[in-house]
Amino acid sequence: MLDSVQTLACGGLFLLVGYMVRRRVPLLMRFSIPAPVIGGLLVALFMLACRHWGVTPLRFDTSWQQPLMIAFFTGIGFNASATLLKIGGRQILLFLALASVLAIAQNFLGIAMAKAFGLPPLFGVITGSVTLAGGPATGMAFAPLFEKVGVHGAQSVALANAMAGIVLGSIFGSPIAAMLIERFHLRTAGATGEVSTEAPAAAVSTEPERTADPAYAGLKTLVFMLLAMGIGAWISGGLSRLGVTLPSYIGAMLVGAVIRNIDDAWGWFGLSTRGMELIGNTALSLFLVVALMNLHLWDLAGLALPLLANLAVQSVLVLAFCCWPLLQLMGRDYDAAVMASGFTGFMLGTTANAVACMSALTERYGAAPRAFLVAPVVGAFLIDFTNAIIITGFVNGWH
């Protein structure tokens, strides 16, 4: 048994291993597979082999997983500048509408697959938008409700389906976008000589020039992120007591957005945007690798055929939706292709997967400011509201 610090250290080590493997395996680099996914899956496969050989595998204390996830989404909140939201308002609404339509389609497809295997329709809903568009947090939150309405083992099904979706979203997110970029010869505005008017530099970063003491600036950034996480925990707890089912990171993300916009308007705090991004991206990488290290592949291997078949057809649905209509409606340009990567990530897994996939792409092809404005806002926040309404409607309609 590794304690929480040892687990985190192991995750950091295999994160570096993931980067090394990606550099040495051209196919992984070509398809922009995120390094945390490579490192985490290596550990998960090793654990599966241990069980197969009759060796008791290591157990990990994943206590750091939750705060790392919240830290990442808090960083997303600090990036939610009102100026940027005004710039991307129309595209954010369109992207949310597309995500909501696909969430409904995921449920109808899940119900059809459940009926084909003689299972209750709500089995298809919990393996649809509950755990795919919603991710593990939404899946675990709604599992007791599905248990009450007759889906036996809903919690196990939700966790297994959500974790499998995270793997699939991580694997498919970057390759589908890379294929679209190469197929349609899409490049960044700078690479094509065009001038982007979507996100002017002044709007993207409001970081002050006061960088005389980098240590103090870094400390201040960390303190404000921890402050947002602490206040956000109170807000999330209050929403939970009111019976509002939302992921645990929502409160911290909202507080981060409020602090960011206060700083934009009056400059009271002088926060470093780059510092927030650095902390958030580091937390994202560690969160993903630790989560995947603890993935029990033997549980997935023991799932019934209907669950595996549903995952296959759901993946095809999401990938087809990204190729058309999402790419066309979002502009059929480089940013739209990067958005397709993020869309695949959070419609099969989580927003953490989405941002990891988009980051891997931009490392290779160049910046995509509009994609990083639109996809995280929808995937990390807005889709949770519409998805909760969609799930409730299906439960009431099919119970």
C-alpha positions, 0 to 999 in steps of 0.5 A, a space after each residue: 500500500 502506497 500512502 498519498 505522498 508515495 502515490 503522488 510521487 509514483 504518478 509524477 514518475 510515470 508522468 515523466 515516463 509517459 513523456 519519454 515513451 511518447 518521444 520515443 514512439 513516433 506513432 504516439 507522437 503522431 496521434 498526439 496521445 497525452 503523456 499522462 494517459 500513456 504513463 497511467 495506462 502503463 501502470 494499469 496494465 502492469 497491475 492487470 498483469 500482476 493479477 493475472 499472474 496471481 501476484 497481489 498488486 499494489 494499492 494506491 491512496 488516491 487522496 490527492 486525486 480530488 484536490 488535484 482535479 479541483 485545482 485544475 478546474 479552479 485554474 479554468 475558473 481563473 481563465 474565465 475572463 468576462 472580456 473573453 466570454 463576450 468575445 466567444 459568447 456566440 460560439 460558446 452557446 452554439 458549442 453548448 447546444 451541440 453538446 446538449 444535442 449529443 447528450 440526448 443522442 447518447 441516451 437514445 442510443 444507450 436505450 436502444 442498445 439496452 433494449 437489444 440486450 434485454 436490459 431495462 432502458 435506464 441502463 442505457 441512460 446511465 451508460 449514456 450521458 450520465 457517465 459519458 457527457 457527465 463523467 465519473 462525478 455525475 455518474 456517482 452522484 446519480 447512481 443512487 437514483 438509478 438504483 432506486 428506479 431499478 438499475 441494479 449495480 448502478 454504482 459499479 456500472 457508472 464507475 466502470 463506464 465512466 473510467 472506460 470513457 475517460 480512456 476512450 476520450 483520451 485515446 480518440 480525442 487528439 487523433 480525430 482532430 489530427 486527422 481533421 487538421 491534416 485532411 482539410 489542411 487546417 493551420 493556425 492563423 499565424 501559420 496561414 498568414 491570417 490575422 485572428 480577430 477572435 481573441 486579441 492579445 490584450 483580451 487573452 492576458 491581463 497579467 500585470 507587468 509587475 514581475 520584479 519578484 517572481 517568487 512573491 508572484 508565484 506565492 501569491 498565485 498559489 495562495 489565491 488558488 488555494 483561497 478559491 478552492 477553500 471558499 469553493 468547498 463551502 459553496 459546493 457543500 451548500 449546493 449539495 445540502 440544497 439538493 443540487 447535484 453538481 460536480 465538487 469543483 463547481 464552487 471553486 471554479 466559480 470563485 476563481 472566475 469571480 476573483 479573475 474578473 474583479 482583478 480584470 476590472 480593478 487590478 486589486 490583486 495583480 494575479 499572474 495568468 501564466 502562473 495560474 495556467 502553470 499550476 492548473 496544467 500541472 494539476 491536470 497532468 498529475 490528476 490524470 496519471 493518478 486516476 488512470 494508475 488506479 484504473 482496475 482494468 480487470 473490472 472492465 474485462 469482467 463487464 457484460 457484453 452490452 456495456 462493451 458494445 455500448 461503449 463501442 457504438 457511443 465512441 463511433 457516434 461521438 467521432 462521427 458527430 465531430 467530423 460532421 456537424 460540429 466541425 462545419 458549424 464551428 467554422 471548419 478551421 483549425 480552432 474548430 478541429 481543436 474544439 473537436 478534440 476537446 469535444 471528444 474528450 469531455 463527451 466521452 470522459 471529462 474536461 480534464 481529458 479534453 484539455 489534455 488532448 487539446 494541449 497535446 495538439 497545440 504543442 504540435 500544431 500551434 496555439 488555438 485561443 478560441 478553442 481553449 476559450 470555448 471547450 473548457 467553459 462548456 465542458 467544465 461548467 455549462 454542460 453539467 447544467 443541461 445534462 442534469 436536466 436531460 438526465 432527469 427528463 429521461 429518468 421521469 420519462 422511462 421509469 
